[in-house]
């Protein structure tokens, strides 16, 4: 696999990342510390290339788990 193909697939993966988290309050992205850690990590690794979906029902995430 060439370097450009590897970069291209990493970019495609990054644009498809949707992080399902508990809703925020008090000016924070989420009220859950694990969710906050995941948001901060993604912001460091792939800044601006992911979306955050807030919900209070874990069933809305693809695997039924929120973090």
C-alpha positions as CSV (number, residue, x, y, z in Angstrom):
1,X,0.0,0.0,0.0
2,X,1.4,3.4,-0.9
3,X,1.7,6.3,1.5
4,X,-0.9,8.3,-0.3
5,X,-3.4,5.4,-0.2
6,X,-2.8,5.0,3.5
7,X,-3.3,8.7,4.1
8,X,-6.4,8.7,2.0
9,X,-8.0,5.8,3.9
10,X,-7.1,7.5,7.2
11,X,-8.8,10.7,6.0
12,X,-11.9,8.8,4.9
13,X,-12.1,7.0,8.3
14,X,-11.7,10.3,10.2
15,X,-14.5,12.0,8.3
16,X,-16.9,9.1,9.2
17,X,-16.3,9.2,12.9
18,X,-19.4,9.9,14.9
19,X,-18.9,10.0,18.7
20,X,-22.1,9.3,20.7
21,X,-22.0,11.0,24.1
22,X,-24.2,12.0,27.0
23,X,-25.5,15.6,26.6
24,X,-23.6,18.4,28.2
25,X,-24.4,20.9,30.9
26,X,-22.6,23.7,32.8
27,X,-20.8,24.7,29.6
28,X,-19.2,21.3,29.0
29,X,-19.6,19.1,26.0
30,X,-20.9,16.2,28.2
31,X,-21.6,15.5,31.8
32,X,-19.8,12.2,31.7
33,X,-16.0,12.2,32.3
34,X,-15.4,9.3,29.9
35,X,-17.3,11.2,27.1
36,X,-15.2,14.3,27.8
37,X,-12.0,12.3,27.6
38,X,-13.1,10.8,24.2
39,X,-14.0,14.2,22.8
40,X,-10.6,15.6,23.9
41,X,-8.7,12.7,22.5
42,X,-10.4,12.9,19.1
43,X,-9.8,16.6,19.1
44,X,-6.1,16.0,19.5
45,X,-5.8,13.1,17.1
46,X,-8.2,14.2,14.3
47,X,-9.1,17.8,15.0
48,X,-12.4,18.9,13.3
49,X,-12.8,15.6,11.4
50,X,-15.4,14.0,13.6
51,X,-18.9,14.8,14.7
52,X,-20.5,14.6,18.1
53,X,-24.0,13.2,18.5
54,X,-25.6,13.9,21.9
55,X,-28.4,11.6,23.1
56,X,-29.7,10.2,26.3
57,X,-30.5,6.7,24.9
58,X,-27.6,4.3,24.3
59,X,-29.7,2.5,21.7
60,X,-29.0,5.4,19.3
61,X,-25.3,4.5,19.1
62,X,-24.3,1.7,16.6
63,X,-23.2,-0.7,19.3
64,X,-25.5,0.4,22.2
65,X,-22.7,1.9,24.2
66,X,-22.0,5.5,24.7
67,X,-18.5,7.0,25.2
